[in-house]
């Protein structure tokens, strides 16, 4: 049986933007200079990006930092409830 990856709020935001840009997580890792394993952890909710990596994600994906922060906060609130 094949496991499907669960995406958290940040993961959904990243995935949607990658689809819009017609790019992959590998592209994001190379372009942003963030390790591929970290990109994967951000997408599955297993890690929260540092301030520096939040900035890199925002610049590379061309999205507002506030959207990334909101996705992180939404996930924290979801896990707390």
Biopython code that builds the backbone (N, CA, C, O; Angstrom):
import numpy as np
from Bio.PDB.StructureBuilder import StructureBuilder

atoms = [
    (1, "UNK", "N", (0.843, -1.174, 0.000)),
    (1, "UNK", "CA", (0.000, 0.000, 0.000)),
    (1, "UNK", "C", (0.894, 1.245, 0.000)),
    (1, "UNK", "O", (1.871, 1.311, 0.745)),
    (2, "UNK", "N", (0.568, 2.187, -0.804)),
    (2, "UNK", "CA", (1.344, 3.418, -0.943)),
    (2, "UNK", "C", (0.829, 4.477, 0.025)),
    (2, "UNK", "O", (-0.371, 4.737, 0.106)),
    (3, "UNK", "N", (1.759, 5.079, 0.754)),
    (3, "UNK", "CA", (1.375, 6.140, 1.677)),
    (3, "UNK", "C", (1.278, 7.462, 0.931)),
    (3, "UNK", "O", (2.095, 7.758, 0.060)),
    (4, "UNK", "N", (0.276, 8.247, 1.281)),
    (4, "UNK", "CA", (0.169, 9.570, 0.697)),
    (4, "UNK", "C", (0.680, 10.581, 1.705)),
    (4, "UNK", "O", (0.469, 10.438, 2.909)),
    (5, "UNK", "N", (1.338, 11.579, 1.215)),
    (5, "UNK", "CA", (1.873, 12.615, 2.086)),
    (5, "UNK", "C", (0.763, 13.572, 2.482)),
    (5, "UNK", "O", (-0.019, 14.020, 1.644)),
    (6, "UNK", "N", (0.706, 13.878, 3.764)),
    (6, "UNK", "CA", (-0.227, 14.887, 4.234)),
    (6, "UNK", "C", (0.463, 16.234, 4.150)),
    (6, "UNK", "O", (1.639, 16.366, 4.488)),
    (7, "UNK", "N", (-0.263, 17.211, 3.705)),
    (7, "UNK", "CA", (0.291, 18.551, 3.631)),
    (7, "UNK", "C", (-0.386, 19.439, 4.664)),
    (7, "UNK", "O", (-1.608, 19.432, 4.806)),
    (8, "UNK", "N", (0.416, 20.189, 5.371)),
    (8, "UNK", "CA", (-0.087, 21.154, 6.336)),
    (8, "UNK", "C", (-0.433, 22.444, 5.592)),
    (8, "UNK", "O", (-0.311, 22.511, 4.369)),
    (9, "UNK", "N", (-0.858, 23.455, 6.325)),
    (9, "UNK", "CA", (-1.238, 24.729, 5.692)),
    (9, "UNK", "C", (-0.076, 25.323, 4.894)),
    (9, "UNK", "O", (-0.272, 25.800, 3.776)),
    (10, "UNK", "N", (1.125, 25.297, 5.461)),
    (10, "UNK", "CA", (2.287, 25.823, 4.734)),
    (10, "UNK", "C", (2.575, 24.959, 3.514)),
    (10, "UNK", "O", (2.892, 25.473, 2.441)),
    (11, "UNK", "N", (2.462, 23.645, 3.681)),
    (11, "UNK", "CA", (2.697, 22.736, 2.556)),
    (11, "UNK", "C", (1.725, 22.971, 1.414)),
    (11, "UNK", "O", (2.100, 22.924, 0.242)),
    (12, "UNK", "N", (0.474, 23.224, 1.769)),
    (12, "UNK", "CA", (-0.532, 23.512, 0.736)),
    (12, "UNK", "C", (-0.205, 24.810, 0.002)),
    (12, "UNK", "O", (-0.349, 24.898, -1.218)),
    (13, "UNK", "N", (0.234, 25.810, 0.755)),
    (13, "UNK", "CA", (0.608, 27.092, 0.153)),
    (13, "UNK", "C", (1.788, 26.914, -0.804)),
    (13, "UNK", "O", (1.766, 27.411, -1.930)),
    (14, "UNK", "N", (2.814, 26.202, -0.344)),
    (14, "UNK", "CA", (3.994, 25.961, -1.188)),
    (14, "UNK", "C", (3.599, 25.157, -2.424)),
    (14, "UNK", "O", (3.977, 25.512, -3.540)),
    (15, "UNK", "N", (2.846, 24.082, -2.234)),
    (15, "UNK", "CA", (2.459, 23.224, -3.356)),
    (15, "UNK", "C", (1.630, 23.971, -4.393)),
    (15, "UNK", "O", (1.845, 23.824, -5.596)),
    (16, "UNK", "N", (0.685, 24.769, -3.919)),
    (16, "UNK", "CA", (-0.152, 25.539, -4.844)),
    (16, "UNK", "C", (0.698, 26.502, -5.657)),
    (16, "UNK", "O", (0.511, 26.643, -6.866)),
    (17, "UNK", "N", (1.624, 27.159, -4.990)),
    (17, "UNK", "CA", (2.477, 28.128, -5.698)),
    (17, "UNK", "C", (3.393, 27.426, -6.690)),
    (17, "UNK", "O", (3.635, 27.943, -7.781)),
    (18, "UNK", "N", (3.903, 26.259, -6.325)),
    (18, "UNK", "CA", (4.743, 25.507, -7.253)),
    (18, "UNK", "C", (3.956, 25.089, -8.489)),
    (18, "UNK", "O", (4.479, 25.128, -9.603)),
    (19, "UNK", "N", (2.707, 24.693, -8.297)),
    (19, "UNK", "CA", (1.849, 24.339, -9.439)),
    (19, "UNK", "C", (1.646, 25.568, -10.320)),
    (19, "UNK", "O", (1.742, 25.485, -11.544)),
    (20, "UNK", "N", (1.363, 26.717, -9.686)),
    (20, "UNK", "CA", (1.171, 27.958, -10.451)),
    (20, "UNK", "C", (2.410, 28.307, -11.280)),
    (20, "UNK", "O", (2.305, 28.781, -12.411)),
    (21, "UNK", "N", (3.581, 28.062, -10.691)),
    (21, "UNK", "CA", (4.848, 28.376, -11.366)),
    (21, "UNK", "C", (5.319, 27.248, -12.279)),
    (21, "UNK", "O", (6.307, 27.393, -12.999)),
    (22, "UNK", "N", (4.597, 26.114, -12.243)),
    (22, "UNK", "CA", (4.971, 24.912, -12.998)),
    (22, "UNK", "C", (6.388, 24.466, -12.631)),
    (22, "UNK", "O", (7.211, 24.170, -13.498)),
    (23, "UNK", "N", (6.646, 24.427, -11.319)),
    (23, "UNK", "CA", (7.956, 24.040, -10.809)),
    (23, "UNK", "C", (7.802, 22.916, -9.785)),
    (23, "UNK", "O", (6.689, 22.514, -9.444)),
    (24, "UNK", "N", (8.930, 22.422, -9.306)),
    (24, "UNK", "CA", (8.953, 21.296, -8.380)),
    (24, "UNK", "C", (9.623, 21.688, -7.064)),
    (24, "UNK", "O", (10.216, 22.760, -6.942)),
    (25, "UNK", "N", (9.513, 20.789, -6.085)),
    (25, "UNK", "CA", (10.203, 21.016, -4.822)),
    (25, "UNK", "C", (11.713, 21.044, -5.030)),
    (25, "UNK", "O", (12.418, 21.789, -4.350)),
    (26, "UNK", "N", (12.213, 20.241, -5.961)),
    (26, "UNK", "CA", (13.653, 20.258, -6.261)),
    (26, "UNK", "C", (14.081, 21.628, -6.774)),
    (26, "UNK", "O", (15.115, 22.155, -6.365)),
    (27, "UNK", "N", (13.287, 22.198, -7.664)),
    (27, "UNK", "CA", (13.570, 23.542, -8.167)),
    (27, "UNK", "C", (13.582, 24.545, -7.023)),
    (27, "UNK", "O", (14.472, 25.392, -6.943)),
    (28, "UNK", "N", (12.595, 24.449, -6.139)),
    (28, "UNK", "CA", (12.503, 25.362, -5.000)),
    (28, "UNK", "C", (13.743, 25.247, -4.124)),
    (28, "UNK", "O", (14.299, 26.256, -3.693)),
    (29, "UNK", "N", (14.177, 24.015, -3.862)),
    (29, "UNK", "CA", (15.360, 23.804, -3.034)),
    (29, "UNK", "C", (16.602, 24.420, -3.681)),
    (29, "UNK", "O", (17.372, 25.111, -3.016)),
    (30, "UNK", "N", (16.791, 24.173, -4.956)),
    (30, "UNK", "CA", (17.976, 24.700, -5.649)),
    (30, "UNK", "C", (17.943, 26.220, -5.736)),
    (30, "UNK", "O", (18.949, 26.882, -5.484)),
    (31, "UNK", "N", (16.799, 26.765, -6.089)),
    (31, "UNK", "CA", (16.682, 28.206, -6.300)),
    (31, "UNK", "C", (16.768, 28.980, -4.994)),
    (31, "UNK", "O", (17.366, 30.055, -4.939)),
    (32, "UNK", "N", (16.171, 28.434, -3.949)),
    (32, "UNK", "CA", (16.154, 29.133, -2.663)),
    (32, "UNK", "C", (17.387, 28.823, -1.813)),
    (32, "UNK", "O", (17.640, 29.477, -0.801)),
    (33, "UNK", "N", (18.143, 27.822, -2.240)),
    (33, "UNK", "CA", (19.305, 27.350, -1.482)),
    (33, "UNK", "C", (18.905, 26.828, -0.097)),
    (33, "UNK", "O", (19.615, 27.018, 0.889)),
    (34, "UNK", "N", (17.733, 26.156, -0.057)),
    (34, "UNK", "CA", (17.260, 25.463, 1.138)),
    (34, "UNK", "C", (17.378, 23.971, 0.837)),
    (34, "UNK", "O", (17.017, 23.527, -0.253)),
    (35, "UNK", "N", (17.876, 23.203, 1.791)),
    (35, "UNK", "CA", (18.060, 21.768, 1.579)),
    (35, "UNK", "C", (16.735, 21.100, 1.197)),
    (35, "UNK", "O", (15.694, 21.409, 1.777)),
    (36, "UNK", "N", (16.774, 20.186, 0.223)),
    (36, "UNK", "CA", (15.553, 19.505, -0.208)),
    (36, "UNK", "C", (14.813, 18.809, 0.934)),
    (36, "UNK", "O", (13.582, 18.790, 0.955)),
    (37, "UNK", "N", (15.554, 18.239, 1.878)),
    (37, "UNK", "CA", (14.887, 17.550, 2.993)),
    (37, "UNK", "C", (14.104, 18.544, 3.849)),
    (37, "UNK", "O", (13.070, 18.184, 4.412)),
    (38, "UNK", "N", (14.577, 19.789, 3.958)),
    (38, "UNK", "CA", (13.841, 20.806, 4.708)),
    (38, "UNK", "C", (12.574, 21.219, 3.976)),
    (38, "UNK", "O", (11.529, 21.401, 4.600)),
    (39, "UNK", "N", (12.658, 21.369, 2.657)),
    (39, "UNK", "CA", (11.464, 21.708, 1.868)),
    (39, "UNK", "C", (10.399, 20.642, 2.109)),
    (39, "UNK", "O", (9.231, 20.961, 2.331)),
    (40, "UNK", "N", (10.807, 19.381, 2.064)),
    (40, "UNK", "CA", (9.872, 18.286, 2.297)),
    (40, "UNK", "C", (9.270, 18.362, 3.700)),
    (40, "UNK", "O", (8.069, 18.157, 3.871)),
    (41, "UNK", "N", (10.091, 18.651, 4.695)),
    (41, "UNK", "CA", (9.608, 18.754, 6.073)),
    (41, "UNK", "C", (8.642, 19.927, 6.236)),
    (41, "UNK", "O", (7.664, 19.823, 6.976)),
    (42, "UNK", "N", (8.904, 21.030, 5.558)),
    (42, "UNK", "CA", (7.982, 22.171, 5.619)),
    (42, "UNK", "C", (6.636, 21.797, 5.017)),
    (42, "UNK", "O", (5.585, 22.174, 5.535)),
    (43, "UNK", "N", (6.680, 21.052, 3.919)),
    (43, "UNK", "CA", (5.440, 20.684, 3.218)),
    (43, "UNK", "C", (4.598, 19.682, 3.998)),
    (43, "UNK", "O", (3.375, 19.657, 3.857)),
    (44, "UNK", "N", (5.233, 18.867, 4.807)),
    (44, "UNK", "CA", (4.495, 17.861, 5.572)),
    (44, "UNK", "C", (4.213, 18.305, 7.004)),
    (44, "UNK", "O", (3.556, 17.593, 7.764)),
    (45, "UNK", "N", (4.707, 19.473, 7.362)),
    (45, "UNK", "CA", (4.456, 19.990, 8.701)),
    (45, "UNK", "C", (5.372, 19.420, 9.766)),
    (45, "UNK", "O", (5.105, 19.579, 10.957)),
    (46, "UNK", "N", (6.434, 18.766, 9.365)),
    (46, "UNK", "CA", (7.375, 18.180, 10.316)),
    (46, "UNK", "C", (8.438, 19.162, 10.786)),
    (46, "UNK", "O", (9.237, 18.839, 11.666)),
    (47, "UNK", "N", (8.453, 20.345, 10.211)),
    (47, "UNK", "CA", (9.410, 21.374, 10.604)),
    (47, "UNK", "C", (8.845, 22.743, 10.245)),
    (47, "UNK", "O", (8.086, 22.895, 9.288)),
    (48, "UNK", "N", (9.232, 23.720, 11.031)),
    (48, "UNK", "CA", (8.831, 25.101, 10.767)),
    (48, "UNK", "C", (10.071, 25.847, 10.268)),
    (48, "UNK", "O", (11.131, 25.749, 10.887)),
    (49, "UNK", "N", (9.961, 26.579, 9.177)),
    (49, "UNK", "CA", (11.140, 27.269, 8.647)),
    (49, "UNK", "C", (11.634, 28.374, 9.578)),
    (49, "UNK", "O", (10.861, 29.011, 10.294)),
    (50, "UNK", "N", (12.940, 28.573, 9.539)),
    (50, "UNK", "CA", (13.557, 29.685, 10.271)),
    (50, "UNK", "C", (13.147, 30.992, 9.601)),
    (50, "UNK", "O", (12.609, 30.987, 8.493)),
    (51, "UNK", "N", (13.401, 32.096, 10.270)),
    (51, "UNK", "CA", (13.095, 33.410, 9.689)),
    (51, "UNK", "C", (13.815, 33.587, 8.359)),
    (51, "UNK", "O", (13.243, 34.106, 7.400)),
    (52, "UNK", "N", (15.061, 33.158, 8.305)),
    (52, "UNK", "CA", (15.842, 33.273, 7.066)),
    (52, "UNK", "C", (15.205, 32.448, 5.940)),
    (52, "UNK", "O", (15.126, 32.905, 4.800)),
    (53, "UNK", "N", (14.754, 31.236, 6.265)),
    (53, "UNK", "CA", (14.144, 30.396, 5.234)),
    (53, "UNK", "C", (12.750, 30.861, 4.850)),
    (53, "UNK", "O", (12.326, 30.666, 3.711)),
    (54, "UNK", "N", (12.032, 31.470, 5.781)),
    (54, "UNK", "CA", (10.738, 32.077, 5.424)),
    (54, "UNK", "C", (10.970, 33.152, 4.369)),
    (54, "UNK", "O", (10.238, 33.236, 3.383)),
    (55, "UNK", "N", (11.994, 33.972, 4.586)),
    (55, "UNK", "CA", (12.326, 35.026, 3.621)),
    (55, "UNK", "C", (12.697, 34.412, 2.264)),
    (55, "UNK", "O", (12.222, 34.867, 1.224)),
    (56, "UNK", "N", (13.543, 33.384, 2.280)),
    (56, "UNK", "CA", (13.961, 32.737, 1.026)),
    (56, "UNK", "C", (12.760, 32.151, 0.280)),
    (56, "UNK", "O", (12.662, 32.272, -0.941)),
    (57, "UNK", "N", (11.847, 31.515, 1.024)),
    (57, "UNK", "CA", (10.646, 30.951, 0.394)),
    (57, "UNK", "C", (9.802, 32.053, -0.237)),
    (57, "UNK", "O", (9.333, 31.915, -1.367)),
    (58, "UNK", "N", (9.613, 33.142, 0.496)),
    (58, "UNK", "CA", (8.793, 34.251, -0.010)),
    (58, "UNK", "C", (9.386, 34.830, -1.290)),
    (58, "UNK", "O", (8.666, 35.069, -2.261)),
    (59, "UNK", "N", (10.686, 35.054, -1.290)),
    (59, "UNK", "CA", (11.339, 35.635, -2.464)),
    (59, "UNK", "C", (11.282, 34.667, -3.651)),
    (59, "UNK", "O", (10.928, 35.058, -4.764)),
    (60, "UNK", "N", (11.629, 33.418, -3.406)),
    (60, "UNK", "CA", (11.685, 32.437, -4.495)),
    (60, "UNK", "C", (10.305, 32.153, -5.075)),
    (60, "UNK", "O", (10.143, 32.051, -6.291)),
    (61, "UNK", "N", (9.314, 32.026, -4.197)),
    (61, "UNK", "CA", (7.954, 31.716, -4.654)),
    (61, "UNK", "C", (7.157, 32.960, -5.036)),
    (61, "UNK", "O", (6.028, 32.869, -5.520)),
    (62, "UNK", "N", (7.766, 34.123, -4.809)),
    (62, "UNK", "CA", (7.133, 35.402, -5.131)),
    (62, "UNK", "C", (5.780, 35.534, -4.432)),
    (62, "UNK", "O", (4.765, 35.849, -5.053)),
    (63, "UNK", "N", (5.799, 35.281, -3.113)),
    (63, "UNK", "CA", (4.594, 35.455, -2.313)),
    (63, "UNK", "C", (4.920, 36.313, -1.096)),
    (63, "UNK", "O", (6.074, 36.419, -0.678)),
    (64, "UNK", "N", (3.900, 36.907, -0.550)),
    (64, "UNK", "CA", (4.043, 37.785, 0.587)),
    (64, "UNK", "C", (4.437, 36.983, 1.833)),
    (64, "UNK", "O", (3.874, 35.920, 2.095)),
    (65, "UNK", "N", (5.389, 37.491, 2.585)),
    (65, "UNK", "CA", (5.821, 36.833, 3.817)),
    (65, "UNK", "C", (4.631, 36.632, 4.756)),
    (65, "UNK", "O", (4.562, 35.624, 5.459)),
    (66, "UNK", "N", (3.702, 37.577, 4.772)),
    (66, "UNK", "CA", (2.528, 37.460, 5.641)),
    (66, "UNK", "C", (1.727, 36.191, 5.354)),
    (66, "UNK", "O", (1.175, 35.590, 6.276)),
    (67, "UNK", "N", (1.658, 35.778, 4.093)),
    (67, "UNK", "CA", (0.929, 34.551, 3.749)),
    (67, "UNK", "C", (1.616, 33.329, 4.348)),
    (67, "UNK", "O", (0.957, 32.408, 4.831)),
    (68, "UNK", "N", (2.935, 33.330, 4.311)),
    (68, "UNK", "CA", (3.691, 32.217, 4.887)),
    (68, "UNK", "C", (3.498, 32.183, 6.402)),
    (68, "UNK", "O", (3.249, 31.126, 6.982)),
    (69, "UNK", "N", (3.614, 33.346, 7.032)),
    (69, "UNK", "CA", (3.442, 33.414, 8.485)),
    (69, "UNK", "C", (2.032, 32.993, 8.896)),
    (69, "UNK", "O", (1.858, 32.301, 9.899)),
    (70, "UNK", "N", (1.033, 33.406, 8.129)),
    (70, "UNK", "CA", (-0.348, 33.026, 8.444)),
    (70, "UNK", "C", (-0.520, 31.514, 8.336)),
    (70, "UNK", "O", (-1.178, 30.905, 9.179)),
    (71, "UNK", "N", (0.060, 30.911, 7.317)),
    (71, "UNK", "CA", (-0.034, 29.457, 7.153)),
    (71, "UNK", "C", (0.619, 28.740, 8.332)),
    (71, "UNK", "O", (0.094, 27.738, 8.818)),
    (72, "UNK", "N", (1.750, 29.244, 8.787)),
    (72, "UNK", "CA", (2.440, 28.649, 9.938)),
    (72, "UNK", "C", (1.589, 28.795, 11.197)),
    (72, "UNK", "O", (1.435, 27.845, 11.964)),
    (73, "UNK", "N", (1.045, 29.979, 11.401)),
    (73, "UNK", "CA", (0.223, 30.219, 12.593)),
    (73, "UNK", "C", (-1.071, 29.395, 12.557)),
    (73, "UNK", "O", (-1.498, 28.867, 13.584)),
    (74, "UNK", "N", (-1.685, 29.285, 11.391)),
    (74, "UNK", "CA", (-2.897, 28.469, 11.255)),
    (74, "UNK", "C", (-2.613, 27.019, 11.624)),
    (74, "UNK", "O", (-3.428, 26.369, 12.280)),
    (75, "UNK", "N", (-1.463, 26.515, 11.203)),
    (75, "UNK", "CA", (-1.096, 25.134, 11.502)),
    (75, "UNK", "C", (-0.843, 24.951, 12.987)),
    (75, "UNK", "O", (-1.245, 23.940, 13.564)),
    (76, "UNK", "N", (-0.184, 25.910, 13.611)),
    (76, "UNK", "CA", (0.059, 25.834, 15.053)),
    (76, "UNK", "C", (-1.255, 25.820, 15.828)),
    (76, "UNK", "O", (-1.414, 25.062, 16.785)),
    (77, "UNK", "N", (-2.198, 26.667, 15.405)),
    (77, "UNK", "CA", (-3.501, 26.723, 16.068)),
    (77, "UNK", "C", (-4.267, 25.414, 15.863)),
    (77, "UNK", "O", (-4.942, 24.929, 16.770)),
    (78, "UNK", "N", (-4.151, 24.854, 14.663)),
    (78, "UNK", "CA", (-4.836, 23.590, 14.352)),
    (78, "UNK", "C", (-4.282, 22.460, 15.226)),
    (78, "UNK", "O", (-5.046, 21.642, 15.738)),
    (79, "UNK", "N", (-2.964, 22.413, 15.399)),
    (79, "UNK", "CA", (-2.345, 21.373, 16.205)),
    (79, "UNK", "C", (-2.675, 21.541, 17.686)),
    (79, "UNK", "O", (-2.776, 20.561, 18.424)),
    (80, "UNK", "N", (-2.841, 22.795, 18.113)),
    (80, "UNK", "CA", (-3.139, 23.064, 19.528)),
    (80, "UNK", "C", (-4.561, 22.665, 19.916)),
    (80, "UNK", "O", (-4.836, 22.360, 21.076)),
    (81, "UNK", "N", (-5.461, 22.671, 18.929)),
    (81, "UNK", "CA", (-6.864, 22.356, 19.257)),
    (81, "UNK", "C", (-7.167, 20.880, 19.171)),
    (81, "UNK", "O", (-8.300, 20.467, 19.419)),
]
sb = StructureBuilder()
sb.init_structure("model")
sb.init_model(0)
sb.init_chain("A")
sb.init_seg("    ")
for serial, (resi, resn, name, xyz) in enumerate(atoms, 1):
    if name == "N":
        sb.init_residue(resn, " ", resi, " ")
    sb.init_atom(name, np.array(xyz, "f"), 0.0, 1.0, " ", f" {name:<3s}", serial, name[0])
structure = sb.get_structure()
